[in-house]
Amino acid sequence: MKAVVSGGRNTGSGSGRLGQHSEDDIDVSRQKALSDLHSMQNEKLEKLSDRQSQPESQLKFIIEAWLQIVECRRVLKWTYAYGYYLPEHEHAKRQFFEYLQGEAESGLERLHQCAEKELQVYLDAETPMKDFNDFRTKLAGLTSVTRNYFENLVRALETGLKDVGSSNSEATCSKTSSSKSLGTKGKGGKSKATGNNSRLAGGPSHSLDESNLWSCDHCTYANPKSAKACQMCEHRR
């Protein structure tokens, strides 16, 4: 029997438990993405070129998007396995991991939606559409954003989430400028993985019983008392 690996986000049901995906489910998603990539390369790209009066050389951004989707699906399977074996008592590391994985998966879902559903409009069009260049900009942007999300996630896992201290010490999170900008963009989209927009809800942060830490209402991250804004999601106290 295939193992079931825990995902990295709350399901939004209020249970506090992490979502669960079987290895088969994750493999099916990646195989489907591979199939769609091959279909795009072998038939759909030529059709799109005809419908939108664009040379195929100018449509490489679509292939790049699908290649990114396939790679991210592969990495996602690895991160679920990583999360499954992450010790429950390492709360700060688990919160950091869940946040990074949740952001990465939400970005991937937005990219996949754009490359599959939104692209279909241009494939079905009888005549060239004026907003195709806007679609090009959007899809290329989502590809870049998603790549950065996963690079940040993989980098954190490869270093053992060392940027996060234990819950009894001052936890730190060194975020790159790209991850900050990605966090801003991510707030605009509805996360399929989380099932709600709980991080957007307002409200003051509450103090923990530890005098040197406070917990963010948006992402529950434990921050040092000196921090004016959450070091995980940048929500101000």
ZIUR-V656558 format. One record per residue. PSI is psi in whole degrees, -180 to 180 (none if undefined). OMEGA is omega in radians with two decimals (* if undefined). D_CENTER is the distance of its C-alpha to the mean C-alpha in Angstrom with 2 decimals. Layout:
BEGIN
psi: [PSI,PSI]
omega: [OMEGA,OMEGA]
d_center: [D_CENTER,D_CENTER]
END
This chain:
BEGIN
psi: [140,145,153,127,143,140,179,20,157,148,-12,0,-9,-3,-23,-3,155,149,155,139,138,159,-35,-43,-45,-41,-39,-42,-41,-41,-37,-41,-39,-42,-42,-35,-47,-39,-40,-42,-38,-22,-45,-32,-41,-41,-44,-39,-42,-46,-36,7,48,134,145,-28,-22,4,15,-24,-26,-43,-40,-38,-45,-36,-39,-41,-46,-45,-42,-36,-38,-46,-37,-40,-41,-39,-33,-41,-40,-46,-32,-37,3,123,136,-31,-14,73,-44,-43,-39,-42,-43,-46,-46,-39,-51,-42,-39,-43,-43,-45,-36,-42,-40,-41,-38,-42,-46,-41,-43,-45,-23,-63,-50,-33,-32,-30,-40,-27,-32,-13,141,-27,160,139,138,-29,16,-36,-31,-39,-41,-47,-42,-49,-42,-39,-44,-35,-46,-44,-47,-40,-44,-41,-49,-34,-41,-42,-50,-41,-42,-41,-36,-26,11,27,38,-15,-3,130,-180,168,-10,8,176,113,138,154,105,110,137,164,-33,-39,-30,-45,-33,-38,-37,-44,-35,-25,-21,-22,150,123,120,-33,-40,-28,-4,-179,47,-29,-17,-11,142,-167,147,155,149,152,146,169,-16,123,-20,11,151,147,130,133,-26,-46,1,14,139,115,152,148,-30,-17,132,-23,154,130,-7,-52,-1,13,131,151,none]
omega: [3.13,3.11,3.03,-3.09,-3.09,3.04,-3.01,-3.13,2.98,-3.07,-3.14,-3.13,-3.14,-3.10,-3.13,3.12,3.14,3.10,-3.13,3.13,3.06,3.09,3.13,3.13,-3.10,3.12,3.13,3.13,-3.13,3.12,3.09,3.12,3.09,3.12,3.13,3.09,-3.14,3.11,3.12,-3.12,-2.98,-3.09,-3.00,-3.11,3.11,3.11,3.14,3.11,3.13,-3.05,-3.07,3.12,-3.14,3.06,-3.11,3.11,3.14,-3.10,-3.12,-3.13,3.12,3.09,3.11,3.12,-3.12,3.06,3.12,3.12,-3.13,-3.14,-3.13,3.07,3.11,-3.13,-3.10,3.10,3.13,-3.10,3.08,3.10,3.12,-3.12,-3.13,-3.09,3.11,-3.08,-3.12,-3.06,3.11,-2.97,-3.10,3.12,-3.14,3.12,3.14,3.13,-3.10,3.13,-3.12,-3.13,3.12,3.10,-3.13,-3.10,3.09,3.09,3.13,3.14,3.10,3.12,-3.12,3.12,-3.13,-3.08,-3.09,-3.04,-3.07,3.11,-3.08,3.12,-3.11,3.07,-3.10,-3.07,3.14,3.14,3.12,-3.13,-3.05,-3.07,-3.13,3.12,3.06,3.08,3.12,-3.13,-3.13,-3.09,3.11,3.11,3.12,3.09,3.14,-3.14,-3.12,3.09,-3.14,3.09,-3.08,3.07,3.11,3.14,-3.12,3.13,3.14,-3.13,3.14,3.11,3.10,-3.13,-3.03,-3.13,-3.13,3.10,3.11,-3.09,3.14,3.10,3.14,-3.13,3.13,-3.14,3.14,-3.07,3.12,3.13,3.13,-3.13,3.09,-3.14,3.12,3.12,3.13,-3.13,-3.07,-3.09,-3.09,-3.08,3.11,-3.06,3.10,-3.07,-3.08,3.11,3.08,3.12,-3.05,-3.12,-3.13,-3.11,-3.11,3.12,-3.10,3.08,-3.14,3.13,3.04,3.09,3.02,-3.02,-3.09,-3.12,2.95,-3.06,-3.13,3.11,-3.08,-3.05,3.11,-3.10,3.12,-3.08,3.05,-3.07,-3.09,-3.08,3.13,3.12,-3.14,-3.14,3.12,-3.05,3.08,3.05,-3.10,-3.12,*]
d_center: [28.29,24.67,22.97,20.49,17.57,15.84,12.21,10.71,10.90,14.02,14.81,16.20,19.66,20.98,21.79,19.60,18.96,15.74,14.73,16.39,15.96,18.82,18.78,20.35,17.59,15.00,17.74,18.58,15.19,15.42,19.11,18.61,16.32,19.09,21.70,20.22,20.03,23.68,24.71,23.38,25.19,28.37,29.04,26.63,26.44,30.24,30.32,27.86,29.99,33.04,31.67,30.26,32.98,30.61,31.47,29.10,28.81,27.07,24.47,22.90,19.72,19.10,19.69,17.43,14.55,15.46,15.97,12.47,11.25,13.84,13.04,9.34,10.84,13.40,11.41,9.46,13.05,14.15,11.76,12.93,16.38,15.94,14.98,17.95,20.33,19.17,22.28,22.18,24.45,22.16,20.66,19.36,17.59,16.12,14.89,13.38,11.75,10.48,9.11,7.31,6.12,5.32,3.50,1.86,3.04,3.70,3.69,5.21,7.24,8.43,9.42,11.07,12.79,14.17,15.35,16.96,18.19,18.76,20.28,22.70,24.46,25.57,26.60,28.74,30.32,34.02,34.20,31.98,29.76,29.97,26.34,25.14,24.72,22.45,20.29,20.46,19.27,16.33,15.14,15.83,13.98,10.72,11.36,11.97,9.09,6.57,9.29,9.48,6.09,7.18,10.65,10.33,9.11,11.89,14.29,14.09,14.75,17.45,19.20,19.15,17.17,20.44,19.35,19.57,23.07,24.43,24.67,28.30,27.82,26.14,22.44,20.96,17.60,18.01,15.29,15.67,16.48,13.57,11.08,13.40,13.39,9.67,9.91,12.72,11.25,8.41,11.45,13.00,10.87,11.33,8.63,9.97,8.79,10.64,13.34,14.40,14.08,15.67,14.24,16.14,19.34,22.01,24.53,25.83,24.54,26.78,28.55,28.35,31.60,30.96,32.72,30.58,27.14,25.56,22.60,20.20,20.35,16.86,14.95,18.13,17.78,21.26,22.39,25.75,28.38,28.85,25.39,25.64,21.91,19.10,17.99,14.50,13.71,16.92,18.53,22.27,24.63]
END
